[in-house]
Amino acid sequence: MTTRRLVLTRTAAVVGAASTGLLLPQIARAQGNKVRVGLMLPYTGTFAQLGVAIENGVRMAIEQQGGKLGGRDIEWFKVDDEAEPSKGIENATKLVQRDKVDVLIGTVHSGVQMGIQKVVRDSGTLCLIPNAGVHAATRALCAPNVFRTSFTNSQPTLALGQAMMAKGHKKAVWITWKYAAGDEAFEGFRDSYTKAGGTIVKELGLPFPQVEFQALLTEIASLKPDAVACFFAGGGAAKFIKDYAAAGLKGKIPLYGSGFLTEGVLDAAGPAADGIITTMHYGDSLNTPRDNKFRLDYAKMFRLQPDVYAVQGYDTGLLLVQGANAVKGDLSNKAIYKAMENATIDSPRGKWTMSKSHNPVQDIYLRVVENKENKVLGVAAKALADSGAGCKMG
């Protein structure tokens, strides 16, 4: 696919002085022949598939735009972040100090992202976030050199309240894991549902990543709400969906959620997932010319079907190309920030723009699970922006 040299940076490599965590105010970068692009993504463990999908998307977007950034060839550097927050600062420091990357693309896990955020804020290194939805990255800890191409954790659920009220569900129970992503997803649901006139009769939670749902499902049955809304993802989401059906709630109390509930788990969840309604910035059946072409190209290139993570990676590549072209490949030129702030991304998910706090302003789709597909029913919220609360650029 590409003849450019791939440089794998081993997490076990000795980094000498870099491991002290000492960061210079601004790393001096020589305008070499090649742009140094760092990928800090999970390549092992639970999120490995997500990391691969994101990298595939980034590389495909750049290949389709001529394979260069502002006319310069690319040298790639990779670190497996292992989705391990305790190593976040150390791993980001390897890319920034040892490999002297011009741009760091990462990551999936919000806890790891907080480590990256510290390193790139201190060093001024350009950073593109292809997934992690942690609020602080584009709120209180926002930075001129940090851009997100995915979502905030509350963005999908900000579109859920109105959709549920439109179906006549006036009383709801909320259930999630009690951790940052669950809390932030609840913020979006609470704000949108109560604003639309709904009442949250109970908030239920269990520690992440526990999956013993039985007692909570029994409580839901006794509360008899009009509907249940939730945030779960990955293997835990598949188990929740199956347990919800096994408890006899499916077909009696409609289940809604942030789109991550049904993203990448429909094979594992099986028929128990049918009928679940979610809100998300992408879906399996958008059936637009732009998305159809993307899906075909991706399948040809990687022999895989793309998902939301591939789309986010792809859009990260598109944004980087636009920015790099504007500064003729000199990623240290701060004019790149303005170019990226003003970019319109012609994405498979639909065109989107960048908010003042550097988070996508994007359509959120209403989707229903049918035959192992997240079928798009329509747009739940048009051009939805995160609040960016607490963001002060400078």
C-alpha positions as CSV (number, residue, x, y, z in Angstrom):
1,M,0.0,0.0,0.0
2,T,2.9,2.3,0.8
3,T,6.6,2.2,0.3
4,R,7.3,4.7,3.0
5,R,9.4,3.4,5.9
6,L,7.4,2.4,8.9
7,V,9.2,3.0,12.2
8,L,7.9,1.0,15.1
9,T,8.7,2.5,18.4
10,R,8.8,-0.3,21.0
11,T,7.2,0.5,24.3
12,A,10.0,-1.4,26.0
13,A,12.7,0.6,24.3
14,V,15.1,2.5,26.6
15,V,14.3,6.2,26.3
16,G,17.0,7.5,28.6
17,A,16.5,11.1,29.6
18,A,13.1,11.2,28.0
19,S,11.7,8.8,30.6
20,T,12.3,11.5,33.3
21,G,9.1,13.2,31.9
22,L,11.0,16.5,31.6
23,L,9.4,18.5,28.8
24,L,10.9,21.5,27.2
25,P,8.5,24.4,26.6
26,Q,8.7,23.9,22.9
27,I,10.6,21.1,21.1
28,A,12.7,22.5,18.4
29,R,12.0,20.6,15.2
30,A,14.2,20.8,12.1
31,Q,12.2,21.1,8.9
32,G,13.5,17.8,7.6
33,N,12.6,16.1,4.4
34,K,9.8,14.1,6.0
35,V,6.9,14.9,8.2
36,R,7.1,12.8,11.4
37,V,3.7,11.4,12.3
38,G,3.2,9.7,15.6
39,L,0.4,7.2,16.2
40,M,-0.3,6.4,19.9
41,L,-3.1,3.9,19.8
42,P,-4.1,0.6,21.4
43,Y,-2.7,-2.3,19.4
44,T,-3.1,-5.0,22.1
45,G,-5.9,-5.8,24.5
46,T,-9.6,-4.9,24.5
47,F,-9.4,-1.9,22.2
48,A,-6.8,-3.4,19.7
49,Q,-9.4,-3.6,16.9
50,L,-10.3,0.1,17.5
51,G,-6.7,1.1,17.2
52,V,-6.2,-0.8,13.9
53,A,-9.4,0.7,12.4
54,I,-8.4,4.2,13.3
55,E,-4.9,3.8,11.8
56,N,-6.4,2.2,8.7
57,G,-8.7,5.3,8.3
58,V,-5.9,7.8,8.8
59,R,-3.6,6.1,6.2
60,M,-6.4,5.7,3.7
61,A,-7.4,9.4,3.8
62,I,-3.8,10.5,3.3
63,E,-3.2,7.9,0.5
64,Q,-6.3,9.2,-1.3
65,Q,-5.0,12.8,-1.0
66,G,-1.7,11.9,-2.7
67,G,0.1,10.2,0.1
68,K,1.9,13.3,1.3
69,L,1.4,16.1,3.8
70,G,1.8,19.6,2.2
71,G,4.0,18.0,-0.4
72,R,6.3,16.3,2.0
73,D,6.8,12.5,2.5
74,I,5.8,10.9,5.8
75,E,7.8,9.0,8.4
76,W,5.5,7.0,10.7
77,F,6.2,6.3,14.4
78,K,4.0,4.0,16.4
79,V,3.5,3.3,20.1
80,D,1.1,0.8,21.6
81,D,-0.6,2.7,24.4
82,E,-2.1,-0.6,25.7
83,A,-5.2,1.4,26.8
84,E,-3.2,1.9,30.1
85,P,-3.6,5.3,31.7
86,S,-0.6,4.9,34.0
87,K,1.7,4.8,31.0
88,G,0.0,7.6,29.1
89,I,2.5,10.4,29.9
90,E,5.5,8.0,29.4
91,N,4.3,6.8,26.0
92,A,3.4,10.3,24.7
93,T,6.8,11.5,25.9
94,K,8.5,8.9,23.8
95,L,6.9,10.2,20.6
96,V,7.3,13.9,21.5
97,Q,10.9,13.9,22.9
98,R,12.6,10.8,21.5
99,D,11.0,10.6,18.1
100,K,10.3,14.4,17.8
101,V,7.1,13.9,16.0
102,D,5.5,16.9,14.2
103,V,2.0,15.6,15.1
104,L,0.7,13.0,17.6
105,I,-2.5,11.2,16.7
106,G,-4.1,9.5,19.7
107,T,-6.0,7.9,21.3
108,V,-9.0,5.7,22.2
109,H,-9.1,5.5,26.0
110,S,-10.1,8.7,27.8
111,G,-7.8,7.9,30.7
112,V,-4.8,7.6,28.4
113,Q,-5.9,10.8,26.6
114,M,-5.4,12.7,29.8
115,G,-1.7,11.7,29.8
116,I,-1.4,12.7,26.2
117,Q,-3.1,16.0,26.9
118,K,-0.6,16.9,29.6
119,V,2.4,16.2,27.3
120,V,1.1,18.0,24.2
121,R,-0.1,21.0,26.2
122,D,3.3,21.3,27.8
123,S,5.3,20.8,24.6
124,G,3.0,22.5,22.1
125,T,3.0,19.5,19.8
126,L,0.1,19.3,17.4
127,C,-2.3,16.6,18.6
128,L,-5.4,15.1,16.8
129,I,-7.7,13.0,19.0
130,P,-9.4,10.3,16.8
131,N,-11.7,8.9,19.5
132,A,-11.4,9.6,23.2
133,G,-14.5,11.5,24.3
134,V,-13.3,12.8,27.7
135,H,-14.8,16.3,28.2
136,A,-11.7,18.0,29.6
137,A,-9.8,17.7,26.3
138,T,-12.0,20.3,24.6
139,R,-13.3,22.0,27.7
140,A,-11.2,23.0,30.8
141,L,-8.0,21.6,29.4
142,C,-8.5,22.6,25.8
143,A,-5.5,23.9,23.9
144,P,-4.8,25.7,20.5
145,N,-2.7,22.7,19.3
146,V,-5.3,20.0,20.2
147,F,-8.2,19.0,17.9
148,R,-10.7,16.2,18.2
149,T,-12.3,14.5,15.2
150,S,-14.7,12.2,17.0
151,F,-17.2,13.3,19.8
152,T,-17.5,14.2,23.4
153,N,-18.9,11.6,25.7
154,S,-22.1,13.6,26.2
155,Q,-22.6,14.5,22.5
156,P,-24.5,11.3,21.4
157,T,-26.8,11.3,24.4
158,L,-27.5,15.1,24.0
159,A,-29.6,13.9,21.1
160,L,-31.4,11.2,23.0
161,G,-33.9,13.1,25.2
162,Q,-36.0,14.6,22.5
163,A,-36.1,11.4,20.6
164,M,-37.4,9.5,23.6
165,M,-40.0,12.1,24.5
166,A,-41.2,12.1,20.9
167,K,-42.0,8.4,21.5
168,G,-44.0,9.3,24.6
169,H,-41.5,8.0,27.1
170,K,-42.0,10.5,30.0
171,K,-40.3,8.5,32.8
172,A,-37.0,6.9,32.3
173,V,-34.3,5.0,34.3
174,W,-30.7,5.7,33.5
175,I,-28.1,2.9,34.0
176,T,-24.3,2.9,33.3
177,W,-20.9,2.0,34.7
178,K,-19.8,4.5,37.3
179,Y,-16.7,6.0,35.7
180,A,-15.9,9.2,33.7
181,A,-17.3,8.1,30.4
182,G,-20.6,6.9,32.0
183,D,-20.9,10.1,34.1
184,E,-20.3,12.3,31.0
185,A,-22.7,10.4,28.9
186,F,-25.3,10.9,31.7
187,E,-24.8,14.6,31.5
188,G,-25.9,14.7,27.9
189,F,-28.9,12.5,28.6
190,R,-30.0,14.4,31.7
191,D,-29.7,17.8,30.0
192,S,-31.6,16.8,26.9
193,Y,-34.3,14.6,28.5
194,T,-35.2,17.0,31.3
195,K,-35.2,19.9,28.9
196,A,-37.6,18.0,26.7
197,G,-39.9,17.5,29.7
198,G,-38.9,14.0,30.8
199,T,-38.4,12.7,34.4
200,I,-35.5,10.5,35.4
201,V,-37.0,8.3,38.1
202,K,-33.7,6.6,39.1
203,E,-30.0,6.6,38.2
204,L,-28.5,3.1,38.5
205,G,-24.8,2.3,38.3
206,L,-22.1,-0.3,38.9
207,P,-18.4,-0.1,39.0
208,F,-16.5,-0.3,35.7
209,P,-16.0,-2.9,34.3
210,Q,-18.3,-5.1,36.3
211,V,-21.1,-7.0,34.4
212,E,-23.3,-8.4,37.2
213,F,-26.5,-6.7,36.0
214,Q,-29.1,-9.0,37.5
215,A,-30.0,-7.0,40.7
216,L,-30.2,-3.7,38.8
217,L,-32.4,-5.3,36.1
218,T,-34.7,-6.6,38.8
219,E,-34.9,-3.1,40.2
220,I,-35.8,-1.7,36.7
221,A,-38.6,-4.3,36.4
222,S,-40.1,-3.1,39.8
223,L,-39.7,0.6,38.9
224,K,-41.7,0.1,35.7
225,P,-40.4,3.1,33.8
226,D,-41.6,4.1,30.3
227,A,-38.1,3.4,29.0
228,V,-34.5,2.7,30.0
229,A,-31.5,4.8,28.7
230,C,-27.9,3.7,29.2
231,F,-24.2,4.0,28.3
232,F,-22.2,0.8,27.9
233,A,-19.6,-0.3,25.3
234,G,-17.7,-3.3,24.1
235,G,-18.1,-6.7,25.7
236,G,-20.0,-5.3,28.7
237,A,-22.6,-3.8,26.3
238,A,-23.2,-7.1,24.6
239,K,-23.7,-8.8,28.0
240,F,-26.1,-6.0,29.2
241,I,-28.2,-6.4,26.0
242,K,-28.4,-10.2,26.4
243,D,-29.1,-9.9,30.2
244,Y,-31.8,-7.3,29.6
245,A,-33.6,-9.7,27.2
246,A,-33.1,-12.7,29.5
247,A,-34.7,-10.7,32.4
248,G,-37.9,-10.4,30.4
249,L,-37.5,-6.6,29.9
250,K,-37.1,-6.7,26.1
251,G,-40.5,-5.9,24.5
252,K,-41.9,-4.5,27.7
253,I,-39.6,-1.6,28.5
254,P,-37.9,0.0,25.4
255,L,-34.1,0.2,25.6
256,Y,-32.2,3.3,24.4
257,G,-28.6,4.3,24.6
258,S,-25.6,6.2,23.4
259,G,-24.6,4.6,20.0
260,F,-21.7,2.8,21.6
261,L,-24.2,0.4,23.2
262,T,-24.6,-1.3,19.8
263,E,-21.4,-0.4,18.1
264,G,-19.2,-3.5,17.2
265,V,-21.2,-5.8,19.4
266,L,-24.2,-6.9,17.3
267,D,-22.7,-10.3,16.4
268,A,-22.1,-11.0,20.1
269,A,-25.5,-9.7,21.3
270,G,-27.5,-11.5,18.6
271,P,-31.3,-11.2,18.4
272,A,-31.5,-9.7,21.9
273,A,-30.3,-6.4,20.3
274,D,-33.1,-6.1,17.8
275,G,-35.2,-3.0,18.4
276,I,-32.7,-1.1,20.5
277,I,-32.7,2.6,19.6
278,T,-29.4,4.6,19.8
279,T,-28.1,8.0,18.9
280,M,-24.7,8.3,17.2
281,H,-22.7,10.4,14.7
282,Y,-22.5,7.5,12.2
283,G,-24.6,4.5,11.2
284,D,-24.4,1.4,9.0
285,S,-27.0,2.5,6.4
286,L,-26.5,6.2,5.7
287,N,-26.6,5.2,2.0
288,T,-25.1,8.5,0.8
289,P,-22.8,8.6,-2.3
290,R,-20.0,9.8,0.0
291,D,-20.4,7.0,2.5
292,N,-21.0,4.3,-0.1
293,K,-17.7,5.2,-1.8
294,F,-15.9,5.3,1.5
295,R,-17.2,1.9,2.5
296,L,-16.3,0.3,-0.8
297,D,-12.8,1.8,-0.9
298,Y,-12.1,0.8,2.7
299,A,-13.3,-2.8,2.0
300,K,-11.1,-3.0,-1.1
301,M,-8.0,-1.7,0.7
302,F,-8.3,-3.6,4.0
303,R,-10.6,-6.5,3.3
304,L,-12.7,-5.3,6.3
305,Q,-16.0,-3.4,6.8
306,P,-15.4,0.1,8.2
307,D,-17.0,1.2,11.5
308,V,-17.3,4.4,13.4
309,Y,-13.7,4.2,14.5
310,A,-12.5,3.8,10.9
311,V,-14.5,6.9,10.0
312,Q,-13.0,8.9,12.8
313,G,-9.5,7.9,11.7
314,Y,-10.3,8.8,8.1
315,D,-11.6,12.2,9.2
316,T,-8.4,12.7,11.3
317,G,-6.4,12.1,8.1
318,L,-8.6,14.5,6.1
319,L,-8.2,17.3,8.7
320,L,-4.4,16.8,8.9
321,V,-4.1,16.9,5.1
322,Q,-6.1,20.2,5.0
323,G,-4.0,21.7,7.7
324,A,-0.7,20.6,6.3
325,N,-1.5,21.8,2.8
326,A,-2.3,25.3,4.2
327,V,1.2,25.6,5.7
328,K,3.0,23.7,2.8
329,G,4.0,20.9,5.1
330,D,5.5,23.0,7.9
331,L,3.5,21.7,10.9
332,S,5.3,24.0,13.3
333,N,3.7,27.0,11.6
334,K,0.9,28.1,13.9
335,A,-1.2,29.1,10.9
336,I,-2.1,25.5,10.8
337,Y,-4.4,26.0,13.7
338,K,-6.5,28.6,11.9
339,A,-6.7,26.3,8.8
340,M,-8.0,23.4,10.9
341,E,-10.4,25.6,12.9
342,N,-11.9,26.8,9.6
343,A,-12.0,23.4,7.9
344,T,-15.1,21.7,6.6
345,I,-14.6,17.9,6.6
346,D,-16.4,16.1,3.8
347,S,-16.8,13.0,5.9
348,P,-18.6,9.7,5.3
349,R,-20.7,10.6,8.3
350,G,-21.8,13.9,6.6
351,K,-20.0,17.2,6.4
352,W,-18.9,18.7,9.8
353,T,-17.1,21.7,11.0
354,M,-14.9,22.5,14.1
355,S,-16.2,24.2,17.2
356,K,-14.3,27.0,18.9
357,S,-13.1,24.5,21.5
358,H,-11.9,22.2,18.6
359,N,-14.6,19.5,18.7
360,P,-16.8,18.4,15.8
361,V,-20.1,20.2,15.2
362,Q,-22.0,17.3,13.6
363,D,-25.3,15.6,12.9
364,I,-26.3,12.9,15.4
365,Y,-28.4,10.1,13.8
366,L,-31.3,8.1,15.3
367,R,-30.6,4.4,14.7
368,V,-32.4,1.1,15.4
369,V,-30.9,-2.3,15.5
370,E,-32.3,-4.6,12.7
371,N,-30.7,-7.9,11.7
372,K,-27.3,-7.0,13.1
373,E,-27.2,-3.5,11.6
374,N,-27.5,-0.1,13.1
375,K,-30.1,1.1,10.7
376,V,-30.4,4.9,10.4
377,L,-34.0,6.2,11.0
378,G,-33.1,9.9,10.5
379,V,-31.3,12.8,12.1
380,A,-31.9,13.1,15.8
381,A,-30.0,16.4,16.1
382,K,-28.7,18.7,13.3
383,A,-25.2,20.3,13.7
384,L,-24.9,19.4,17.4
385,A,-22.1,21.1,19.3
386,D,-20.6,20.3,22.6
387,S,-20.8,23.2,25.1
388,G,-17.0,23.6,25.3
389,A,-17.7,24.8,28.9
390,G,-14.6,26.1,30.6
391,C,-12.4,26.2,27.4
392,K,-10.1,29.2,27.3
393,M,-7.7,29.1,24.4
394,G,-4.3,30.7,24.9
